Amino acid sequence: MDPVSLLVGGVLLASGFLAGRLGRRRSAPPPPVTPVCGCGHALSQHDRDTSTCYAELKRDTYDKRGRWSGHNWVPCTCRQYVGPRPIDEVFAPRLLPPTVD
């Protein structure tokens, strides 16, 4: 090979390496993602046996004239957890506590 083309290739390689090292961005790691259901609540707020949600939602309440009168806490209407399942529940069913027949 021609020594000039080897030199040009080496210079291009070195300039690309330096541009990549100097131009990269240092970002913080992304925050942990909490898996949530369609109702907006996490798996920890759902009953594991019935999959119903036992969280409460804050709703606005109004008086007879239609004026805002504060908040009222009502139970969540979610009937089943539809978010991502933990990996241990996907591959193996629960063994404990044992069921008594």
C-alpha distances in whole Angstrom, upper triangle without the diagonal:
4,6,9,7,7,11,12,12,13,16,17,17,19,21,22,23,25,27,28,29,31,32,34,37,39,42,45,45,47,51,52,53,57,58,61,63,64,67,64,65,64,64,66,69,69,72,70,73,73,70,72,72,74,73,75,74,76,77,79,83,85,89,91,91,87,86,83,85,83,80,81,79,79,77,74,74,71,72,69,66,63,60,58,59,58,56,58,61,58,58,61,64,66,68,70,73,75,77,80,82
4,5,5,7,9,10,11,13,15,16,17,19,20,21,23,25,26,27,29,31,32,33,37,39,42,45,46,48,52,53,54,58,59,62,64,65,67,65,66,65,65,67,70,71,73,71,74,75,72,74,73,75,74,76,75,76,78,79,83,85,89,91,91,87,86,84,85,83,81,82,80,80,78,75,75,72,74,71,67,64,62,59,61,60,58,60,63,60,60,63,67,68,70,72,75,77,79,82,84
4,6,5,6,9,10,10,12,14,15,16,18,20,21,22,24,26,27,28,30,32,35,38,41,44,45,47,50,52,53,57,58,61,64,64,67,65,66,64,65,67,69,70,73,71,74,75,71,73,72,75,73,75,74,75,77,79,82,85,88,91,90,86,85,83,85,82,80,81,79,79,78,74,75,72,74,70,67,64,61,59,60,59,57,60,62,60,60,63,66,68,70,72,75,76,78,82,84
4,5,5,6,9,10,11,12,14,15,16,18,20,21,22,24,26,27,28,30,34,36,39,43,44,46,49,51,53,56,57,60,63,63,66,63,65,63,64,66,69,69,72,71,74,74,71,73,72,74,72,74,73,74,75,77,81,83,86,89,88,84,83,81,83,80,78,79,78,78,77,73,74,71,73,70,66,64,61,58,60,59,57,60,63,60,60,63,67,68,70,72,75,77,79,82,84
4,5,5,6,8,10,10,12,14,15,16,18,20,21,22,24,26,26,28,32,35,38,41,41,43,47,49,50,54,54,57,60,60,63,61,62,60,61,63,66,67,69,68,71,71,68,70,69,71,69,71,70,71,73,74,78,80,84,86,85,82,81,78,80,78,76,77,75,75,74,70,71,68,70,67,63,60,57,55,57,56,54,57,59,57,57,60,64,65,68,69,72,74,76,79,81
4,5,5,6,9,10,10,12,14,15,16,18,20,21,22,24,25,27,31,33,36,39,40,42,46,47,48,52,53,56,59,59,62,60,61,59,60,62,64,65,68,66,69,70,66,68,67,70,68,70,69,70,72,74,77,80,83,86,85,82,81,78,80,77,75,76,74,74,73,69,70,67,68,65,62,59,56,54,55,54,52,55,58,55,55,58,62,63,65,67,70,72,74,77,79
4,5,5,6,9,10,11,12,14,15,16,18,20,21,22,24,26,30,32,35,38,39,41,45,47,48,52,53,56,59,60,62,60,61,59,60,62,64,65,68,67,70,70,67,69,68,70,68,70,69,70,72,73,77,79,83,85,85,81,80,77,79,76,74,76,74,74,73,70,70,68,69,66,63,60,57,54,56,55,53,56,59,57,56,59,63,64,66,68,71,73,75,78,80
4,5,5,6,9,10,10,12,14,15,16,18,20,21,22,24,28,30,33,37,38,40,44,45,47,50,52,54,57,58,60,58,59,57,59,60,63,64,67,65,68,69,65,67,66,68,66,68,67,68,69,71,75,77,80,83,82,78,77,75,77,74,72,73,72,72,71,67,68,65,67,64,61,58,55,53,55,54,52,55,58,55,55,59,62,64,66,67,70,72,74,78,79
4,5,5,6,9,10,11,12,14,15,16,18,20,21,22,26,29,32,35,35,37,41,43,44,48,49,52,54,55,58,55,56,55,56,58,60,61,64,62,65,66,62,64,63,65,64,65,64,66,67,69,73,75,79,81,80,77,76,73,75,72,70,71,69,70,68,65,66,63,64,61,58,55,52,50,51,51,49,52,54,52,52,55,58,60,62,64,67,68,70,74,76
4,5,5,6,9,10,10,12,14,15,16,18,20,21,25,27,30,33,34,36,40,42,43,47,48,51,54,55,57,55,56,54,55,57,59,60,63,62,65,66,62,64,63,65,63,65,64,65,67,69,72,75,78,81,80,77,76,73,75,72,70,71,69,69,68,65,66,63,64,61,58,55,52,50,51,50,48,51,54,52,51,55,58,59,62,63,66,68,70,74,75
4,5,5,6,9,10,10,12,14,15,16,18,20,24,26,29,32,34,36,40,42,43,47,48,51,54,55,57,54,56,54,55,57,59,61,63,62,65,66,62,64,63,65,63,64,63,64,66,67,71,73,77,80,79,75,74,71,73,70,69,70,68,69,67,64,65,63,64,61,58,55,52,50,52,51,49,52,55,53,53,56,59,61,63,64,67,69,71,75,77
4,6,5,6,9,10,10,12,14,15,16,18,22,24,27,31,32,34,37,39,41,44,46,48,51,52,54,52,53,51,53,54,57,58,61,59,63,63,60,61,60,62,60,62,61,62,63,65,69,71,74,77,76,72,71,69,71,68,66,67,66,66,65,62,62,60,61,58,55,53,49,47,49,48,47,50,52,50,50,54,57,58,61,62,65,67,69,72,74
4,6,5,6,9,10,11,12,14,15,17,20,23,26,29,30,32,35,37,39,42,44,46,49,50,53,50,51,49,50,52,55,56,58,57,60,61,57,59,58,60,58,60,59,60,62,64,67,70,73,76,75,72,71,68,70,67,65,66,64,64,63,60,61,58,59,56,53,50,47,45,47,46,44,47,49,47,47,51,54,55,58,59,62,64,66,69,71
4,5,5,6,9,10,11,12,14,16,19,21,25,28,29,31,35,37,39,42,44,47,50,51,53,50,51,49,51,52,55,56,59,57,61,62,58,60,58,60,58,60,59,60,62,64,67,70,73,76,75,72,70,68,69,66,64,66,64,64,63,60,61,58,60,57,54,51,48,46,47,46,45,48,50,49,49,52,55,56,58,60,62,64,66,70,72
4,5,5,6,9,10,10,12,14,18,20,23,27,28,30,34,36,38,42,43,46,49,50,52,49,50,49,50,52,54,56,58,57,61,61,58,59,58,59,57,59,58,59,60,62,65,68,71,74,73,69,68,66,67,64,63,64,63,63,62,59,60,57,59,57,53,51,47,45,47,46,45,48,51,49,49,52,55,57,59,60,63,65,67,71,73
4,5,5,6,9,10,10,12,16,18,21,25,26,28,31,34,35,39,40,43,46,46,49,46,47,46,47,49,51,52,55,54,57,58,54,56,54,56,54,56,55,56,58,59,63,65,69,71,71,67,66,63,65,62,60,61,60,60,59,56,57,54,56,53,50,47,44,42,44,43,42,45,47,45,46,49,52,53,56,57,60,62,64,67,69
4,6,5,6,9,10,11,15,17,20,23,24,26,30,32,34,37,39,42,45,46,48,45,46,44,46,47,50,51,54,53,56,57,53,55,53,55,53,55,54,55,57,59,63,65,69,71,71,67,66,63,64,62,60,61,59,59,58,55,56,54,55,52,49,47,43,41,43,42,40,43,46,44,44,47,50,52,54,55,57,60,62,66,68
4,5,5,6,8,10,14,16,19,22,24,26,30,32,34,38,40,43,46,47,49,46,47,45,47,48,50,52,55,54,57,58,54,56,54,56,54,55,54,55,57,58,62,64,68,71,70,67,65,62,64,61,59,61,59,59,58,56,57,54,56,54,50,48,44,42,44,43,42,45,47,46,46,49,52,53,56,57,59,61,64,67,69
4,6,5,6,8,12,14,18,21,23,25,29,31,33,36,38,41,44,45,47,44,45,43,45,47,49,50,53,53,56,56,53,54,52,54,52,53,52,53,55,56,60,62,65,68,67,64,62,60,61,59,57,58,57,57,56,54,55,52,54,52,48,46,43,41,43,42,41,44,47,45,46,49,52,53,55,56,58,61,63,67,69
4,6,5,6,10,12,15,19,20,22,26,28,29,33,35,38,41,42,44,41,42,40,42,43,46,47,50,49,52,53,49,51,49,51,49,50,49,50,52,54,58,60,64,66,66,62,61,58,59,57,55,56,54,55,54,51,52,49,51,49,45,43,39,37,39,38,37,41,43,41,42,45,48,49,51,52,55,57,59,63,65
4,6,6,9,11,14,17,19,21,25,27,29,33,35,38,41,42,44,41,42,40,42,43,45,47,50,49,53,53,50,51,49,51,49,50,49,50,52,54,58,60,64,67,66,63,61,58,59,56,55,56,54,55,54,51,52,50,52,49,46,44,40,38,40,39,38,41,43,42,42,45,48,49,51,52,54,57,59,63,65
4,6,9,11,14,17,20,22,25,28,30,34,36,39,42,43,45,41,43,41,43,44,46,48,51,50,54,55,51,52,50,52,49,51,49,50,52,53,57,59,63,66,65,61,60,57,58,56,54,55,54,55,54,51,53,50,53,50,47,45,41,39,41,40,40,43,45,44,45,48,50,51,53,54,56,59,61,65,67
4,6,10,13,16,18,20,24,27,28,32,34,36,40,40,42,39,40,39,41,42,44,46,49,49,52,53,49,50,48,49,47,48,47,48,49,51,54,57,60,63,62,59,57,54,56,53,51,53,52,52,52,49,50,48,50,48,44,42,39,37,39,39,38,41,43,42,43,46,49,50,52,53,55,58,60,63,66
4,7,9,13,15,17,20,23,25,29,31,33,36,37,39,36,37,36,37,39,41,43,46,45,49,49,45,47,45,46,44,45,44,45,47,48,52,54,58,61,60,57,55,52,54,51,49,50,49,49,49,46,47,45,47,44,41,39,35,34,36,35,35,38,40,39,40,43,45,46,48,49,51,54,56,60,62
4,6,10,12,14,17,20,22,26,28,31,34,35,36,33,34,33,35,36,38,40,43,43,46,47,43,44,42,43,41,42,41,41,43,45,49,51,55,58,57,53,52,49,50,47,45,47,45,46,45,43,44,42,44,42,39,37,33,32,34,33,33,36,38,37,39,41,44,44,47,47,49,52,54,58,60
4,7,9,12,15,18,20,24,27,29,33,34,35,32,33,31,33,34,36,38,41,41,44,45,41,42,40,41,39,40,39,40,42,44,48,50,54,57,56,53,51,48,49,46,44,46,44,45,44,41,43,41,43,41,37,36,32,31,33,31,31,34,37,36,37,40,42,42,45,45,47,50,52,56,58
4,6,9,12,15,17,21,23,26,29,30,32,28,29,27,30,30,32,35,38,37,41,42,38,39,37,38,35,37,36,36,39,40,44,47,50,53,53,49,48,45,46,42,40,42,40,41,40,38,39,37,40,37,34,32,29,27,30,29,29,32,34,33,35,37,39,40,42,42,44,47,49,53,55
4,6,9,12,15,18,21,23,27,29,30,26,26,25,27,27,29,32,35,35,38,39,35,36,34,35,32,34,33,34,36,38,42,45,48,51,51,48,46,43,44,40,38,39,37,38,38,35,37,35,37,35,32,31,27,25,27,26,27,30,32,31,33,35,37,37,40,39,41,44,46,50,52
4,6,9,12,15,18,21,24,26,27,24,24,22,24,25,27,29,32,31,35,36,32,34,31,33,30,32,32,33,35,38,41,44,48,51,51,47,46,43,43,40,38,38,36,37,36,33,35,33,35,32,29,28,24,22,24,23,23,26,28,28,29,31,33,33,36,36,38,41,43,46,49
4,6,8,12,15,17,21,22,24,20,21,19,21,22,24,26,29,29,33,33,29,30,28,30,27,29,28,30,32,34,38,41,45,48,48,44,43,39,40,37,35,35,33,34,32,30,32,29,31,29,25,24,21,19,21,20,21,24,26,26,28,30,31,32,34,35,36,39,41,45,47
4,6,9,13,15,19,20,21,18,18,16,18,19,21,23,26,26,30,30,27,28,25,26,24,26,25,27,29,31,35,38,42,45,45,42,40,37,37,34,31,32,30,30,29,27,29,27,29,27,23,22,19,18,20,19,20,23,24,25,27,29,30,30,33,32,34,37,39,42,45
4,6,10,12,16,19,20,16,16,13,15,16,18,20,23,23,27,27,24,25,23,24,22,24,24,26,29,31,35,38,42,45,45,42,41,37,37,34,31,31,29,29,27,25,27,24,26,24,20,20,16,15,16,15,17,19,21,21,23,25,26,26,29,29,30,33,35,39,41
4,6,9,13,15,16,13,13,11,13,14,16,18,21,21,24,25,21,22,20,22,20,22,22,24,26,29,33,36,40,42,43,40,39,35,36,32,29,29,27,27,25,22,24,21,23,21,17,16,12,11,14,13,15,18,19,19,22,24,25,25,28,28,29,32,33,37,39
4,6,10,13,13,10,10,7,9,10,12,14,17,17,21,21,18,18,16,18,16,19,19,21,24,27,30,34,37,40,41,37,37,33,33,30,27,27,24,23,22,19,21,18,20,18,14,14,10,10,12,12,14,17,17,18,21,22,23,22,26,25,26,29,31,34,36
4,7,10,11,9,9,6,7,10,12,12,15,15,19,19,15,16,14,17,16,18,19,21,24,27,30,33,37,40,41,37,37,34,34,31,27,27,24,23,20,17,19,16,17,14,11,10,7,6,9,9,12,15,15,15,18,20,20,20,24,24,25,28,29,32,34
4,7,8,6,5,4,7,9,10,10,14,14,18,17,13,13,12,14,13,15,15,18,20,23,27,30,33,36,37,34,33,30,31,28,24,23,20,19,17,14,15,12,14,12,9,8,6,8,10,12,15,17,16,17,20,22,21,21,25,25,26,28,29,32,34
4,5,5,6,6,7,10,10,9,13,13,16,15,11,11,9,13,12,14,14,18,19,23,25,29,32,34,36,32,32,30,30,27,24,22,20,18,15,12,12,9,11,9,6,5,4,8,10,13,16,18,16,17,20,22,21,21,25,25,25,28,28,31,32
4,5,8,9,11,14,13,12,15,16,18,16,13,12,11,14,13,15,14,17,18,21,24,27,30,32,33,30,30,28,29,26,23,22,19,17,15,11,11,8,10,9,8,6,7,10,13,16,19,21,19,19,23,24,24,24,28,28,28,31,30,33,35
4,6,9,11,13,11,11,14,16,18,16,12,11,9,11,10,11,10,13,14,18,20,24,27,29,30,27,27,25,25,23,19,18,15,14,12,8,8,6,10,10,9,9,9,13,15,18,21,23,21,22,25,26,25,25,29,28,28,31,30,33,35
4,7,10,12,10,11,15,17,19,18,14,13,10,12,10,11,10,13,15,18,21,24,28,30,32,28,28,25,25,22,19,18,16,15,13,10,11,10,13,12,10,10,9,12,15,17,20,22,21,22,25,26,26,25,29,28,29,31,31,35,36
4,7,8,6,8,12,14,17,15,12,11,8,10,8,10,10,13,16,19,22,26,29,32,33,30,29,26,26,23,19,18,15,14,12,9,11,9,12,11,9,10,9,12,14,15,19,20,19,20,24,24,23,23,26,25,25,28,28,32,33
4,5,6,7,11,12,15,15,12,12,9,11,10,13,14,17,19,23,26,29,33,35,37,34,33,30,30,26,23,22,18,17,15,12,14,12,14,12,9,10,8,10,11,12,15,17,16,17,21,21,21,20,23,22,23,26,26,30,32
4,5,5,8,8,12,12,9,10,9,11,11,14,16,19,22,26,28,32,35,38,39,36,36,33,32,29,25,24,20,19,16,14,15,12,13,10,7,9,8,9,8,9,13,14,12,14,18,18,17,16,19,19,19,22,23,26,28
4,6,8,9,12,13,10,11,9,10,10,13,16,19,22,25,28,32,35,37,39,36,36,32,32,28,24,23,19,18,16,14,16,14,14,13,10,13,11,12,11,11,15,15,14,17,20,19,18,17,19,18,18,22,22,26,28
4,7,9,12,12,9,9,6,6,6,10,12,16,18,22,24,28,31,34,36,33,32,29,28,25,21,19,16,15,12,10,13,11,12,11,9,13,12,14,14,14,18,18,17,19,22,22,20,19,22,20,20,23,23,26,29
4,6,9,8,6,5,4,6,8,11,14,18,20,24,26,29,32,35,37,34,34,31,30,27,23,21,17,16,12,10,11,9,9,8,7,10,11,13,12,13,17,17,15,17,20,20,18,17,20,19,18,21,21,24,26
4,6,6,5,6,6,7,10,14,16,20,22,26,28,31,34,36,39,36,36,33,32,29,25,23,19,17,13,12,13,11,10,9,9,13,13,15,13,14,18,17,14,17,20,19,16,15,17,16,15,18,17,20,22
4,6,5,8,9,11,13,17,20,24,26,30,31,35,38,40,42,40,40,37,36,33,29,27,23,21,17,16,16,13,12,10,9,12,13,14,11,12,15,14,11,14,17,15,13,11,14,13,13,15,15,18,20
4,6,8,11,12,15,19,22,25,27,31,33,36,38,40,43,40,41,38,37,34,31,28,24,22,18,17,17,14,12,10,11,14,15,16,14,15,17,16,13,15,18,16,13,11,14,13,12,13,12,15,17
4,5,9,11,14,17,19,23,25,29,30,33,36,37,40,37,38,35,35,32,28,25,22,19,15,14,13,11,8,8,9,12,15,16,15,16,19,18,15,17,20,19,15,14,17,17,16,17,16,18,19
4,7,9,12,15,17,21,23,27,28,32,34,36,39,36,36,34,33,30,27,24,21,18,14,12,12,9,7,5,5,9,11,13,12,14,17,17,13,15,18,18,15,15,18,18,17,19,18,21,22
4,6,9,12,14,18,20,23,25,28,31,33,35,32,33,30,30,27,23,21,17,14,11,9,8,6,5,5,7,10,12,15,15,17,20,20,17,19,22,22,19,18,21,21,20,22,21,23,24
4,6,9,11,15,17,20,22,26,28,31,33,30,30,27,27,24,20,18,14,12,8,6,7,6,6,7,7,11,12,15,15,17,20,21,18,20,24,23,21,20,23,22,22,24,23,26,27
4,7,10,13,16,19,21,25,27,30,32,29,29,26,25,22,18,16,12,10,7,7,9,9,10,11,11,15,15,18,18,19,23,23,21,23,26,26,23,22,24,23,22,24,24,26,28
4,7,10,13,17,19,22,25,28,30,27,27,24,23,19,16,13,10,9,6,6,9,9,12,13,12,15,15,18,19,20,24,24,22,24,28,28,26,24,27,25,25,28,27,30,32
4,7,9,13,15,19,21,24,26,24,23,20,19,16,12,10,6,5,4,5,9,10,13,15,15,18,18,21,22,23,27,28,26,28,31,31,29,28,31,29,28,31,31,33,35
4,6,10,12,16,19,22,24,21,20,17,16,13,10,8,6,5,6,6,9,11,14,16,16,18,18,22,23,25,29,30,28,30,33,33,32,30,33,32,31,34,34,36,38
4,7,9,13,16,19,21,18,17,14,13,10,6,6,5,7,9,10,12,15,18,20,20,22,22,25,27,28,32,33,31,33,37,37,35,34,37,36,35,38,37,40,41
4,6,10,13,16,17,15,14,11,11,8,5,5,6,7,10,11,13,15,19,21,22,23,24,27,29,31,34,36,34,35,39,39,37,37,40,38,37,40,39,42,43
4,7,10,13,14,11,10,7,8,6,5,6,9,10,14,14,16,19,22,25,25,26,27,30,32,34,38,39,37,39,42,43,41,40,43,42,41,44,43,45,47
4,7,10,11,9,8,6,6,6,6,6,10,11,15,16,17,21,24,27,27,29,30,33,35,37,41,42,40,41,45,45,43,42,45,44,43,45,44,46,48
4,7,8,5,5,4,5,7,9,10,13,14,18,20,21,24,27,30,31,32,33,36,38,41,44,45,43,45,48,49,47,46,49,47,46,49,48,50,51
4,5,5,6,7,6,9,11,12,16,17,21,22,23,27,29,33,34,35,36,40,42,44,47,49,46,48,52,52,50,49,51,50,49,51,50,51,53
4,5,7,10,10,13,15,15,19,19,23,25,25,29,31,34,36,37,38,42,44,46,50,51,49,50,54,54,52,51,54,52,51,53,52,53,54
4,6,9,10,14,16,17,21,22,25,27,27,31,33,36,38,39,40,43,46,48,51,53,51,52,55,56,54,53,56,55,54,56,55,56,57
4,7,9,12,14,15,19,19,23,24,24,28,31,34,35,36,37,40,42,45,48,50,48,49,52,53,51,50,53,52,51,54,52,54,55
4,6,9,12,14,18,19,23,24,25,28,31,34,35,36,37,40,42,44,48,50,48,49,53,53,51,50,53,52,51,54,53,55,56
4,6,9,11,15,17,20,21,23,26,29,32,32,33,34,37,39,41,45,46,45,46,49,50,48,47,50,49,48,51,50,52,53
4,7,9,13,15,19,21,23,26,29,32,32,34,34,38,39,41,45,46,44,46,49,50,48,47,49,48,47,49,49,50,52
4,7,10,13,17,18,21,24,27,29,30,31,31,35,36,38,42,43,41,43,46,47,45,44,46,45,44,46,46,48,50
4,7,10,13,15,17,20,23,26,26,28,28,31,33,34,38,39,37,39,43,43,41,40,43,41,40,43,42,44,46
4,6,10,12,15,18,21,23,24,26,27,30,31,33,37,37,36,37,41,41,39,37,40,38,37,40,39,41,43
4,7,9,12,15,18,20,21,23,24,27,28,29,33,34,32,34,37,37,35,34,36,35,34,36,36,38,39
4,7,9,12,14,17,18,21,22,25,26,28,32,32,30,32,35,35,33,32,35,33,32,34,33,35,37
4,6,9,11,14,15,18,19,22,23,25,28,29,27,28,32,32,29,28,31,29,28,31,30,32,33
4,6,9,11,12,14,15,19,20,22,26,27,24,26,29,29,27,26,29,28,28,30,29,31,33
4,6,9,11,13,15,19,20,23,26,27,24,25,29,29,27,26,30,29,28,30,29,31,32
4,6,7,9,12,15,16,19,22,23,21,22,25,26,24,23,27,26,26,28,27,29,30
4,7,9,12,16,16,19,22,22,19,20,24,24,21,21,24,24,24,25,24,26,27
4,6,9,12,12,15,18,19,16,16,20,20,18,18,22,22,22,23,22,25,26
4,6,9,9,12,15,16,13,14,18,18,17,17,21,21,21,23,23,26,27
4,7,8,12,14,16,14,13,17,19,18,18,22,23,24,25,25,28,29
4,6,10,12,15,13,13,16,18,18,18,22,23,24,26,26,29,31
4,7,9,12,10,10,13,15,16,17,20,21,23,25,25,29,31
4,6,8,7,7,10,12,12,13,17,18,19,21,22,26,27
4,6,6,7,9,11,11,12,15,16,18,20,21,25,27
4,5,5,7,9,11,12,15,16,19,20,22,26,28
4,5,6,6,8,8,11,13,15,17,19,23,25
4,6,6,6,7,10,12,14,16,17,21,22
4,6,7,10,13,16,18,19,20,23,24
4,7,10,12,15,18,18,19,23,24
4,7,8,12,14,14,16,19,21
4,6,9,11,12,13,16,18
4,6,8,9,10,14,16
4,6,6,9,12,14
3,5,8,11,14
4,6,9,13
4,6,10
4,6
4
